[in-house]
Amino acid sequence: MTVKLKHSAAIAASLLLLSACSDDGATDSVADISTQEAVGSVITNNGTNDGDSEATTDADALSNIVDTAVAAGNFTTLVAALQATELDAVLADESTTFTVFAPTDTAFEALGSDTINALLGDTETLSDILLYHVVSGAAVEAEAAIALAGTMVEMANGDSVAVALDNGKLFINQSEVIVTDVKASNGVIHVIDSVLSVPVDMEQATEDAPMNIVETAVAAGSFNTLAQALVATGLIDTLSSSDDTFTVFAPTDDAFAKLPEGTLDALLADPDTLSDILLYHVISGSAIDATTAISLAGQSATMANGDDVAISLDEGSLRINDATVTATDIIASNGVIHVIDTVLLPPTDAPTETPAQPETPAGTILDIAAGNPDFSILAAAVNAAGLDGALGHPGDIYTVFAPTNAAFEALGQDTIDALLADPDTLRDILLLHVLPGRVVDAANALELVGYDIQAGNGDILIISQDGDNLSINGSTIIATDIQAVNGVIHVIDKVILPQ
């Protein structure tokens, strides 16, 4: 697999600040729960403790991790599990430092009482699960955890978790960190909203699997259309081969049924196009489990047809382009299957007509807009709204998402005339297209996919990626990096309107 990095751990903290500064996302960001006082709030909300967490705010009165969890009152199942496995003595040891990602009682309840009782009776399996929630030898506080976004971290049981950010929220695998930095005398606790599942040993699991990928899909009964497509393209032999290893993002029959009427029949009659689409669902040469895939959130992976998919998290759900992964880690003898709810379509190679881009800055942002006939309506709007002094000032910097004349014309002439006569409303709309005080080029825009960005009018912009295409609040970016002496212009195909 070839993976193209779209962000690095080094910039994760700065991206988080972008989200934390937004009006809509501030209360949801990790930055707002990374305080000791948050523990008392969570405990009180659960109705299990009215003040024991005060001890954690006094550095001289800190208890060990186990006593801190006991005092909190909303980790009773976790404490019982630690006692059943005798790991309570380990995590109470003052001579060692730990980081514990602690599931609440509510998180354990989601497993069901039968599962909990079975685990309490199988201390070996339970111990493995509990140690998968522990980093031994270090107190990894929230800031350091955020900096690890996009990486894998080895836990005390020897397996690794994926650390990821999703719209400013910190995730460990698919568990959201809901409270951070609960200090203890021998480490730190971060509270998570679900119990982490220990990943399978992929190498051993594939050796033990009785069926290959195709046989596994056929046996499942929900991939009949996929099997039919594999037969039509001759790829059924490829994915049945024991000489290679594959990761397949498999669309269900319902996913194929979502295609426009007649599309599937047309594809079955066009095996070359259908083969390209099917190979866009396959990574050849490796079996990538769900945890590894989550660690790649914000990055792209090259598929067997040569095109890239975007990997992301959405409220903890793993997504491949616009498809949600609904089931993971279905092991076959020659790889692994992850189930998706939408058929992936490769990006098209059709060229897009865009305004000419000067190789070197040819003036201010206003100069470029005024000098390009494709931006004549935008230039008139900037003047009407009184923003010409700002965007024409060479000493300030801006990033502007510039609608073309065609984008404005889609609003209708009556709307354009009304806006030009209403400078306050027009100014608010135009400032929604501006990032003041920063230059975000195309490479930086890729780093910001999925994050809240505050526009010049205070509203939120979100950059999305679909294959090779970027969009912002639903407007496709059709040209990038038109350089000006006071910033950069990206061309969009629709006017962004306040929500």
Backbone hydrogen bonds, N-H to C=O, Kabsch-Sander energy under -0.5 kcal/mol:
donor,donor_aa,acceptor,acceptor_aa,energy
3,V,1,M,-0.6
4,K,2,T,-0.5
4,K,300,S,-1.6
5,L,3,V,-0.7
11,I,8,S,-1.3
12,A,8,S,-0.5
12,A,9,A,-0.9
13,A,9,A,-0.6
15,L,11,I,-2.2
16,L,12,A,-2.1
17,L,13,A,-1.6
18,L,14,S,-1.3
19,S,15,L,-1.5
20,A,16,L,-2.8
21,C,17,L,-1.9
22,S,19,S,-1.3
26,A,22,S,-1.1
28,D,25,G,-1.2
29,S,25,G,-0.7
29,S,26,A,-1.0
30,V,168,G,-2.9
32,D,29,S,-1.2
33,I,30,V,-1.7
34,S,30,V,-0.8
35,T,33,I,-1.1
38,A,35,T,-0.8
39,V,36,Q,-1.5
40,G,36,Q,-0.7
41,S,37,E,-1.4
42,V,38,A,-2.5
43,I,39,V,-2.7
44,T,40,G,-2.6
45,N,41,S,-2.5
46,N,42,V,-1.6
47,G,43,I,-0.5
47,G,44,T,-1.4
48,T,43,I,-1.6
49,N,43,I,-0.6
54,E,51,G,-1.9
55,A,52,D,-1.5
56,T,53,S,-1.4
57,T,54,E,-1.5
58,D,55,A,-1.1
59,A,57,T,-0.7
61,A,58,D,-2.0
62,L,59,A,-0.7
65,I,91,L,-0.7
68,T,64,N,-2.7
69,A,65,I,-2.2
70,V,66,V,-2.5
71,A,67,D,-2.7
72,A,68,T,-1.7
73,G,69,A,-1.2
79,V,75,F,-2.7
80,A,76,T,-2.3
81,A,77,T,-2.3
82,L,78,L,-2.4
83,Q,79,V,-2.4
84,A,80,A,-2.3
85,T,81,A,-1.6
86,E,82,L,-0.6
86,E,83,Q,-0.6
87,L,82,L,-1.7
88,D,82,L,-1.4
90,V,86,E,-0.6
91,L,87,L,-2.5
92,A,88,D,-0.8
93,D,90,V,-1.3
96,T,93,D,-1.0
98,F,186,N,-2.1
99,T,135,V,-2.4
100,V,188,V,-2.3
101,F,133,H,-2.9
102,A,100,V,-0.9
102,A,190,H,-2.7
104,T,192,I,-1.2
105,D,74,N,-2.0
108,F,104,T,-2.0
109,E,105,D,-2.6
110,A,106,T,-1.2
111,L,108,F,-2.0
112,G,108,F,-0.5
112,G,109,E,-1.2
116,I,112,G,-2.2
117,N,113,S,-2.8
118,A,114,D,-2.3
119,L,115,T,-2.4
120,L,116,I,-2.4
121,G,117,N,-1.1
122,D,119,L,-1.3
126,L,122,D,-2.5
127,S,123,T,-2.4
128,D,124,E,-1.7
129,I,125,T,-2.1
130,L,126,L,-2.7
131,L,127,S,-2.6
132,Y,128,D,-0.9
132,Y,129,I,-0.5
133,H,130,L,-1.9
134,V,131,L,-1.4
135,V,99,T,-3.0
136,S,134,V,-0.5
137,G,97,T,-3.3
138,A,97,T,-0.6
140,V,138,A,-0.8
141,E,139,A,-1.0
145,A,141,E,-2.4
146,I,142,A,-2.7
147,A,143,E,-1.7
148,L,144,A,-0.7
148,L,145,A,-0.9
149,A,146,I,-1.7
150,G,163,V,-3.6
151,T,148,L,-1.4
151,T,163,V,-0.6
153,V,161,V,-2.4
155,M,159,D,-3.5
156,A,131,L,-1.0
156,A,134,V,-3.0
157,N,131,L,-0.7
158,G,155,M,-2.0
161,V,153,V,-2.6
163,V,151,T,-2.4
164,A,162,A,-0.5
164,A,171,F,-2.3
166,D,169,K,-2.4
169,K,166,D,-1.7
171,F,164,A,-3.1
172,I,175,S,-2.8
173,N,162,A,-3.1
173,N,171,F,-0.6
175,S,172,I,-2.5
176,E,174,Q,-0.5
177,V,170,L,-2.9
178,I,176,E,-0.8
178,I,191,V,-2.2
179,V,191,V,-1.3
180,T,33,I,-1.7
182,V,189,I,-2.9
183,K,181,D,-1.0
184,A,187,G,-2.5
185,S,63,S,-2.9
187,G,184,A,-1.2
188,V,98,F,-1.9
189,I,182,V,-2.5
190,H,100,V,-2.9
191,V,179,V,-2.6
192,I,102,A,-2.1
193,D,176,E,-1.6
195,V,107,A,-0.5
198,V,196,L,-0.5
202,M,200,V,-1.2
205,A,201,D,-3.2
206,T,202,M,-2.4
207,E,203,E,-1.5
208,D,204,Q,-1.8
209,A,205,A,-1.3
213,I,239,L,-0.6
214,V,239,L,-0.6
216,T,212,N,-2.7
217,A,213,I,-2.3
218,V,214,V,-2.6
219,A,215,E,-2.3
220,A,216,T,-1.3
221,G,217,A,-0.9
221,G,218,V,-0.7
223,F,217,A,-0.5
227,A,223,F,-2.4
228,Q,224,N,-2.3
229,A,225,T,-2.4
230,L,226,L,-2.4
231,V,227,A,-2.1
232,A,228,Q,-2.2
233,T,229,A,-1.5
234,G,230,L,-0.9
234,G,231,V,-0.7
235,L,230,L,-1.2
236,I,230,L,-1.3
237,D,234,G,-0.7
238,T,234,G,-0.5
239,L,235,L,-2.4
240,S,236,I,-0.6
241,S,237,D,-0.6
241,S,238,T,-1.1
246,F,334,N,-2.1
247,T,283,I,-2.4
248,V,336,V,-2.5
249,F,281,H,-2.9
250,A,248,V,-0.9
250,A,338,H,-2.4
252,T,340,I,-1.3
253,D,222,S,-2.1
256,F,252,T,-1.9
257,A,253,D,-2.0
258,K,254,D,-0.8
258,K,255,A,-0.9
259,L,256,F,-1.6
263,T,260,P,-2.3
266,A,262,G,-1.9
267,L,263,T,-2.4
268,L,264,L,-2.7
269,A,265,D,-1.2
270,D,267,L,-1.6
274,L,270,D,-2.4
275,S,271,P,-2.6
276,D,272,D,-1.9
277,I,273,T,-2.0
278,L,274,L,-2.7
279,L,275,S,-2.6
280,Y,276,D,-0.9
280,Y,277,I,-0.5
281,H,278,L,-1.9
282,V,279,L,-1.3
283,I,247,T,-2.9
284,S,282,V,-0.5
285,G,245,T,-3.3
286,S,245,T,-0.6
288,I,286,S,-0.7
289,D,287,A,-0.7
293,A,289,D,-2.1
294,I,290,A,-2.5
295,S,291,T,-1.8
296,L,292,T,-0.7
296,L,293,A,-1.0
297,A,294,I,-2.0
298,G,311,I,-3.5
299,Q,296,L,-2.2
300,S,4,K,-1.7
301,A,309,V,-1.9
302,T,2,T,-2.5
303,M,301,A,-0.5
303,M,307,D,-3.2
304,A,279,L,-1.0
304,A,282,V,-3.0
305,N,279,L,-0.7
306,G,303,M,-2.1
309,V,301,A,-2.4
311,I,299,Q,-2.7
312,S,319,R,-2.2
314,D,317,S,-2.3
317,S,314,D,-2.0
319,R,312,S,-2.9
320,I,323,A,-2.6
321,N,310,A,-3.2
321,N,319,R,-0.5
323,A,320,I,-2.6
325,V,318,L,-3.0
326,T,324,T,-0.7
326,T,339,V,-2.1
327,A,339,V,-1.1
330,I,337,I,-2.5
331,I,329,D,-0.9
332,A,335,G,-2.9
333,S,211,M,-2.8
335,G,332,A,-1.3
336,V,246,F,-2.0
337,I,330,I,-2.5
338,H,248,V,-2.9
339,V,327,A,-2.6
340,I,250,A,-2.2
341,D,324,T,-1.5
343,V,255,A,-0.5
362,A,483,Q,-0.7
365,I,391,L,-0.6
366,L,391,L,-1.6
368,I,364,T,-2.5
369,A,365,I,-2.3
370,A,366,L,-2.9
371,G,367,D,-1.9
372,N,368,I,-0.6
372,N,369,A,-0.8
375,F,372,N,-2.4
376,S,373,P,-1.1
379,A,375,F,-2.7
380,A,376,S,-2.1
381,A,377,I,-2.4
382,V,378,L,-2.7
383,N,379,A,-1.9
384,A,380,A,-2.4
385,A,381,A,-2.2
386,G,383,N,-1.1
387,L,382,V,-2.4
388,D,382,V,-0.7
391,L,387,L,-2.5
392,G,388,D,-1.4
393,H,390,A,-1.5
396,D,393,H,-1.1
398,Y,486,N,-1.8
399,T,435,L,-1.7
400,V,488,V,-2.4
401,F,433,H,-2.9
402,A,400,V,-0.9
402,A,490,H,-2.9
404,T,492,I,-1.3
405,N,374,D,-2.0
408,F,404,T,-2.0
409,E,405,N,-3.1
410,A,406,A,-1.3
411,L,408,F,-2.1
412,G,409,E,-1.2
416,I,412,G,-2.1
417,D,413,Q,-2.8
418,A,414,D,-2.3
419,L,415,T,-2.4
420,L,416,I,-2.4
421,A,417,D,-1.2
422,D,419,L,-1.5
426,L,422,D,-2.5
427,R,423,P,-2.5
428,D,424,D,-2.0
429,I,425,T,-2.1
430,L,426,L,-2.7
431,L,427,R,-2.6
432,L,428,D,-0.9
432,L,429,I,-0.6
433,H,430,L,-1.8
434,V,431,L,-1.3
435,L,399,T,-2.9
437,G,397,I,-2.5
438,R,435,L,-0.8
440,V,438,R,-0.6
441,D,439,V,-0.7
445,A,441,D,-2.4
446,L,442,A,-1.7
447,E,443,A,-1.0
448,L,444,N,-0.9
448,L,445,A,-0.7
449,V,446,L,-1.1
450,G,463,I,-2.8
451,Y,448,L,-2.3
453,I,461,L,-2.4
455,A,453,I,-0.5
455,A,459,D,-3.0
456,G,431,L,-1.5
456,G,434,V,-2.3
457,N,431,L,-0.6
458,G,455,A,-1.8
461,L,453,I,-3.2
463,I,448,L,-0.5
463,I,451,Y,-0.6
464,S,471,S,-2.9
466,D,469,N,-2.9
469,N,466,D,-2.1
471,S,464,S,-2.4
472,I,475,S,-2.8
473,N,462,I,-2.1
475,S,472,I,-1.9
476,T,474,G,-0.5
477,I,470,L,-2.9
478,I,476,T,-0.8
478,I,491,V,-2.2
479,A,491,V,-1.2
482,I,489,I,-2.7
483,Q,481,D,-1.0
484,A,487,G,-2.8
485,V,363,G,-2.5
487,G,484,A,-1.4
488,V,398,Y,-1.8
489,I,482,I,-2.3
490,H,400,V,-2.8
491,V,479,A,-2.5
492,I,402,A,-2.3
493,D,476,T,-1.6
495,V,407,A,-0.5
